[in-house]
Amino acid sequence: MTSAEAGGAGGEGREALSVSAAVGLAKTALEDVTVRLIGEVSELSAKAGYKAVYFTVKDQKAALPCMMWNNRYQASGVELRVGALVELTGRFTLYAAKGRMNFDVFSVALAGEGRLRLEVANLARKLQAEGLMAPERKRPLPRYPKVIGLVTSPRGAAVHDVLRTMRRRYPLARVLLAGVPVEGAQAPAALAEGLQRVADAGAEVVLLVRGGGSFEDLMPFNDEGLARAIAAMPVPVVTGIGHEPDTSIADMVADLRASTPTAAAEAVAPDLTALRQRAANLGTALHSAMRLGLAERRRRLDACAHLPLFADPMRLLEADAQAIDDFAGRLNAALPRALKEDRHRLDLLEGSLARLLAQAIVRPGQRVALAREGLARAGATLLAPHKAAVAVGAARLHDLSPLTLLGRGYSIARTADGALVASVKAVAPGQPIRLTVADGRIACDVTATEHIETAVEPWEG
């Protein structure tokens, strides 16, 4: 078909377009269409150095190649993977060089379960950063609990699996059941309340279990409030949620995560049969150890009984006994000789004492006489200078004595009250006075007084 014919077939009067023009026309028409779609990632190419991420989304009837620039992809926070269900917003475009249509993605978000898994992953990272999943926070389980709490649905298969396991393995324990919903919007709060109720009732360890289900069914066990309630429990919590591959945030925060409800029950309930067997083994080992210990002690006792010491007890004391006999003999020989020497020494001391006593009686008299003579000579020598001094003093006292003055014709005048008259000023005419002379006193009256200048100082008697 010629270009003219093609143009006629497509519409008369229209000029035929080149390939690039036709592709450009289609590109312009497509890029005006912005849509939002949901699909499953079937192919993915995110190589280092590329400016964009290339992937394909599909559903049951169609597939669509997509591209997303790296700056948009990194800003989205979504990590694409094959099989993920994603929700895309973008526009259609044509790559002119290849004539291939692409979907230019503006934004991407996980859809359905993928979105839920992203939310759960973000919450898990947050709680892990707070230390709620730290291994050192996990507490050991009691080895032989008397009371076991059970939090689960009262109508599910999990409660029967746990009770059956407890009856089989450890019927000694008492089970406290908190029947709560395990699905729906109210399930997280009910599960947290059930945990607290059985702990308040005396449970030593708590089982939080439920049977299998879809990811959406297990979402109550990914609740942040429930996770914090598990971390705040006063007793250890063991989870058995879903099946082996299922792992929830409650499993991560719990003190122990079991793969199934039955495995959780086995984790807290010791096997009674195994305990009996272990007790039997310990009893056998104890009996054997006691038998061996008694045999060893019997052997040691027999060995002691055959020692020469016990056969002849005197052998233990024979060396000491001989030493005592030797000392006794030496003592018996030494005592008479020592007594004889002491007696001779006593006789010598007695003679010396007699001589000393005789000398002590004679010598003191001689010593007293000699001492008396020496004392007389010393006394005469010591008194001679003092006698001369006394004689001089006596002569001076005699010269200075008022009696001596009176003997030479002088007299002493005194008033009637005995005061010494040393000046004419001390008396007045008509006043009686007494004169003391060498041989007596004269009573007289003053008739007149006369003051005489003299250089002689008045005498004070």
C-alpha positions in Angstrom: 0.0 0.0 0.0 1.4 3.4 -1.0 1.4 6.4 1.3 -1.3 8.0 -0.7 -3.5 5.0 -0.4 -2.8 4.9 3.3 -3.7 8.4 3.6 -6.9 7.8 1.7 -7.8 4.9 3.8 -7.2 6.8 7.0 -9.1 9.8 5.9 -9.3 11.6 2.5 -7.4 14.9 2.3 -4.9 14.0 5.1 -1.2 13.9 4.4 0.7 10.8 5.4 2.8 11.2 8.6 6.4 10.0 9.2 7.0 7.4 11.9 8.6 9.9 14.3 5.7 12.3 13.7 3.2 9.6 14.4 5.0 8.5 17.5 5.3 12.1 18.7 1.5 12.5 18.1 0.8 9.4 20.2 3.3 10.5 22.9 1.6 13.9 23.2 -1.8 12.3 23.4 -0.7 9.7 26.1 1.2 12.1 28.3 -2.0 14.0 28.9 -3.5 11.0 30.7 -2.7 10.7 34.5 -4.0 7.5 36.2 -3.8 5.6 39.4 -3.5 1.8 39.2 -2.9 -1.3 41.3 -0.8 -4.2 40.1 1.7 -6.9 41.1 5.4 -6.4 40.4 6.5 -9.2 38.0 9.9 -7.9 36.9 12.4 -5.5 38.5 15.6 -3.8 37.4 17.2 -1.4 39.9 20.9 -1.5 39.0 23.5 0.8 40.4 24.3 3.7 38.1 20.9 3.8 36.4 19.0 7.0 36.6 15.7 5.2 37.0 14.2 2.0 38.3 12.5 -0.2 35.7 9.8 -2.7 36.6 6.7 -4.3 35.2 3.3 -4.6 36.9 0.6 -7.0 35.8 -2.7 -8.4 36.6 -4.5 -11.5 35.2 -5.0 -10.0 31.8 -2.3 -7.5 31.0 1.3 -6.3 31.9 2.6 -2.7 31.9 6.3 -1.7 31.8 7.0 1.1 34.2 9.9 3.4 35.0 10.5 5.7 38.0 13.3 8.2 38.5 15.6 7.5 41.4 14.8 10.7 43.3 11.1 9.8 43.3 11.8 6.2 44.2 14.0 7.0 47.1 11.6 9.6 48.4 8.7 7.1 48.4 10.4 4.9 51.1 9.1 1.8 49.5 11.4 -1.1 48.6 10.0 -2.8 45.5 10.2 -6.6 45.2 8.8 -9.1 42.8 5.4 -10.3 44.0 4.6 -7.1 45.9 1.2 -5.5 45.3 1.7 -1.8 44.6 -0.5 1.2 44.0 1.0 3.6 41.3 0.3 7.1 40.2 1.7 8.3 36.9 1.2 8.9 33.2 1.6 7.0 30.0 4.6 8.0 27.8 6.3 6.7 24.7 10.0 6.1 24.3 10.3 7.4 20.7 13.6 5.7 19.8 12.1 2.2 20.4 8.4 3.0 19.9 7.7 1.5 23.3 5.1 2.6 25.7 6.0 3.0 29.4 4.2 4.2 32.5 6.1 7.1 34.1 5.5 6.6 37.8 5.1 9.7 40.0 4.5 7.9 43.3 4.4 4.3 44.6 2.9 2.7 47.7 2.4 -0.8 48.9 -1.2 -2.0 48.6 -3.2 -4.6 50.5 -1.0 -6.9 52.5 2.1 -5.1 51.3 1.0 -1.9 52.9 0.2 -3.7 56.1 3.6 -5.4 56.1 5.3 -2.0 55.7 3.4 -0.6 58.6 4.3 -3.6 60.8 8.0 -3.4 59.7 8.1 0.3 60.6 6.5 -0.4 64.0 8.9 -3.2 64.7 11.9 -0.9 64.0 10.5 1.7 66.4 10.0 -0.8 69.2 13.3 -2.4 68.6 15.0 1.0 68.9 13.3 1.5 72.3 14.8 -1.8 73.5 11.5 -3.8 73.8 12.9 -6.6 71.7 16.4 -6.7 73.3 17.5 -10.2 74.4 18.7 -8.9 77.8 15.2 -7.9 78.6 13.8 -11.4 78.1 13.2 -13.2 81.3 13.7 -16.9 82.0 10.7 -19.2 82.4 9.9 -20.9 85.7 11.0 -24.5 85.6 8.0 -25.9 87.4 5.1 -23.4 87.4 2.1 -24.2 89.6 -0.2 -21.7 87.9 -0.1 -21.1 84.1 -2.1 -18.3 82.4 -3.7 -18.8 79.0 -5.0 -16.0 76.8 -6.7 -17.0 73.6 -10.1 -17.4 72.0 -12.3 -19.8 74.0 -13.8 -21.2 70.8 -10.7 -21.8 68.6 -8.6 -24.9 68.2 -5.7 -23.4 70.0 -7.3 -23.6 73.5 -7.9 -27.3 73.0 -4.4 -27.9 71.7 -2.9 -26.2 74.8 -5.1 -27.9 77.4 -4.6 -31.3 75.8 -0.8 -30.8 75.9 -0.9 -29.6 79.5 -3.0 -32.7 80.6 -0.6 -35.0 78.8 2.7 -33.4 79.9 2.1 -31.6 83.2 -1.2 -32.2 84.9 0.1 -30.8 88.2 -0.3 -27.2 87.0 -3.5 -25.1 87.3 -4.5 -23.3 84.1 -6.1 -19.8 84.3 -8.0 -19.2 81.0 -8.8 -15.6 79.8 -11.2 -16.1 76.8 -10.9 -13.1 74.5 -11.4 -12.3 70.8 -8.3 -12.7 68.7 -9.6 -11.0 65.5 -11.2 -7.6 64.8 -10.6 -4.0 65.9 -11.3 -4.7 69.6 -9.0 -7.7 69.8 -5.7 -5.9 70.8 -7.3 -4.2 73.8 -9.0 -7.5 74.9 -5.8 -9.4 74.6 -3.9 -6.9 76.7 -6.7 -7.0 79.4 -6.6 -10.8 79.4 -2.9 -10.8 80.0 -3.3 -8.5 83.0 -6.2 -10.4 84.4 -4.4 -13.8 84.5 -1.2 -12.1 85.9 -3.3 -10.5 88.7 -4.9 -13.9 89.4 -1.5 -15.4 90.3 -0.2 -16.9 87.0 3.6 -17.5 87.1 3.9 -17.6 83.3 1.3 -16.6 80.5 0.6 -18.2 77.2 -0.6 -15.9 74.4 -1.8 -18.1 71.5 -4.0 -18.4 68.5 -4.3 -20.7 65.5 -3.2 -19.9 61.9 -4.7 -17.4 59.5 -3.9 -14.8 56.9 -1.6 -11.9 57.5 -4.7 -9.7 58.0 -6.1 -12.1 60.5 -2.9 -11.9 62.6 -2.8 -8.1 62.6 -4.2 -7.7 66.2 -0.9 -9.3 67.3 1.0 -6.5 65.5 -0.7 -3.8 67.6 1.6 -1.4 69.4 -0.5 -1.3 72.6 -0.5 -5.0 72.9 3.3 -5.1 72.4 3.8 -2.6 75.2 1.4 -4.5 77.4 3.5 -7.7 76.9 6.7 -5.8 77.7 5.1 -4.4 80.9 3.9 -7.8 82.2 5.2 -8.8 85.7 5.7 -12.4 84.6 7.2 -14.0 81.5 5.0 -14.2 78.3 5.2 -17.1 75.8 3.6 -16.6 72.4 2.4 -19.3 70.0 0.7 -17.4 67.2 -0.2 -18.9 63.8 2.1 -21.4 62.1 5.8 -21.8 61.9 6.5 -19.0 59.3 4.3 -16.5 61.0 6.1 -13.9 63.1 4.3 -11.0 64.7 5.4 -8.1 66.8 4.0 -9.8 69.9 6.4 -12.7 69.1 9.3 -10.3 69.0 8.5 -8.6 72.3 7.5 -11.8 74.2 10.0 -13.5 76.5 9.8 -16.6 74.3 8.4 -17.2 70.9 7.1 -20.7 70.0 6.1 -21.7 66.5 2.6 -23.0 67.4 0.2 -23.0 70.4 1.2 -26.6 71.1 4.9 -25.7 71.1 4.1 -22.8 73.5 2.4 -25.2 75.9 5.4 -27.6 75.7 7.8 -24.7 76.4 6.2 -23.9 79.8 5.1 -27.5 80.8 7.8 -29.9 81.7 7.2 -33.5 80.5 6.1 -35.5 83.6 7.3 -38.7 82.0 10.7 -37.2 81.4 10.7 -35.8 85.0 10.0 -39.3 86.4 12.7 -40.7 84.2 15.2 -38.0 85.3 14.3 -38.6 89.0 14.8 -42.3 88.5 18.2 -41.7 86.8 19.2 -39.3 89.6 18.1 -41.9 92.2 20.2 -44.6 90.5 23.2 -42.3 90.3 22.8 -41.3 94.0 22.5 -45.0 95.0 25.6 -45.8 93.0 27.5 -42.9 94.4 26.6 -43.8 98.0 27.5 -47.4 97.5 30.9 -46.4 96.1 31.4 -43.9 98.9 30.6 -46.5 101.6 32.9 -49.0 100.0 35.8 -46.5 99.9 35.2 -45.5 103.6 35.1 -49.2 104.5 38.4 -49.8 102.8 40.0 -46.9 104.6 38.6 -48.1 108.0 40.0 -51.6 107.3 43.4 -50.1 106.5 43.4 -48.1 109.7 42.4 -51.1 111.7 45.5 -53.0 110.5 47.9 -50.3 111.4 50.5 -51.3 114.0 49.3 -48.5 116.2 46.0 -50.1 116.8 47.4 -53.6 117.1 49.8 -52.5 120.0 48.7 -49.1 121.5 51.9 -48.9 123.6 54.0 -48.4 120.5 52.5 -44.9 120.3 53.8 -44.1 123.8 57.0 -46.1 124.0 59.4 -43.3 123.0 57.8 -40.9 125.5 57.7 -43.6 128.2 61.5 -44.2 127.8 62.2 -40.5 127.9 60.3 -40.2 131.2 62.2 -43.1 132.7 65.5 -41.5 131.6 64.5 -38.2 133.1 63.4 -39.9 136.4 66.8 -41.7 136.7 68.7 -38.5 136.1 66.6 -36.6 138.6 67.0 -39.2 141.3 70.8 -39.1 140.9 70.9 -35.3 140.8 68.8 -34.5 143.9 71.1 -35.9 146.7 74.1 -34.3 145.1 72.3 -31.0 144.8 71.1 -31.2 148.4 74.6 -31.9 149.7 76.0 -28.9 147.8 73.2 -26.7 149.1 73.8 -27.8 152.7 77.6 -27.0 152.4 76.8 -23.6 150.9 74.3 -22.9 153.7 76.9 -23.7 156.4 79.4 -21.3 154.7 76.7 -18.6 154.6 75.9 -19.2 158.3 79.5 -18.6 159.4 79.8 -15.5 157.3 76.6 -14.1 158.7 77.8 -14.7 162.3 81.0 -12.8 161.6 79.1 -10.0 160.0 76.8 -9.7 163.0 79.7 -9.5 165.5 81.4 -6.8 163.4 78.1 -5.0 163.1 77.6 -4.8 166.9 81.2 -3.4 167.6 81.7 -1.0 164.8 78.6 1.2 165.3 79.8 2.3 168.8 83.2 3.3 167.4 81.6 5.1 164.5 79.3 7.1 166.9 82.3 8.3 169.1 84.3 9.3 166.1 81.3 11.1 164.7 80.7 13.0 168.0 84.3 14.2 168.1 84.2 15.3 164.5 80.9 17.1 165.0 82.3 19.0 168.1 85.3 20.1 166.1 83.1 21.2 163.1 80.7 23.0 165.5 83.5 25.0 167.1 84.9 25.9 163.7 81.5 27.0 162.4 80.5 29.0 165.5 83.7 31.1 165.8 83.0 33.7 163.1 79.4 33.9 164.2 80.3 34.6 167.8 82.5 37.5 166.8 79.7 38.9 164.6 77.2 38.5 167.5 79.6 40.3 169.9 80.0 43.3 167.4 76.2 43.4 166.9 75.6 43.3 170.7 78.0 46.2 171.2 76.3 48.3 168.5 72.9 47.5 170.0 74.1 48.6 173.4 75.5 51.8 172.0 72.2 52.5 170.3 69.9 51.5 173.1 67.8 54.3 174.6 68.6 52.9 178.1 72.2 53.7 177.4 71.3 57.3 176.5 69.2 57.5 179.6 72.1 56.3 181.7 74.2 59.2 180.3 71.6 61.8 181.7 69.1 62.0 178.8 65.3 61.6 179.2 62.4 60.7 176.9 59.2 62.9 177.0 55.8 61.4 176.2 52.3 62.8 176.3 49.6 61.6 178.7 48.4 59.1 176.0 52.0 57.8 175.5 52.9 59.6 172.2 56.6 60.5 171.9 57.3 64.2 172.2 59.8 64.9 169.4 59.1 68.6 168.9 57.8 71.6 170.8 55.0 71.7 168.4 53.7 68.4 169.9 52.8 70.0 173.3 51.2 73.2 174.6 51.6 75.1 177.8 49.6 73.6 180.6 49.6 70.1 179.0 50.8 67.2 181.3 53.7 65.1 180.1 55.8 62.3 181.5 59.6 62.1 181.4 61.4 58.8 181.4 64.9 58.8 183.0 67.4 56.1 183.8 65.8 55.1 187.0 62.1 56.0 186.6 59.4 58.4 185.3 58.6 62.1 186.2 55.1 63.6 185.8 55.1 67.3 185.1 53.2 70.0 183.3 54.4 72.2 180.4 54.6 75.8 181.5 56.1 77.2 178.3 57.7 76.1 175.0 60.7 77.5 173.1 61.7 76.6 169.6 65.5 76.2 169.1 67.0 75.9 165.6 69.4 72.9 165.6 70.8 70.6 163.0 70.3 67.5 165.2 67.6 65.2 163.8 64.9 64.1 166.3 65.5 60.6 167.8 62.8 58.0 167.3 62.6 55.5 170.1 
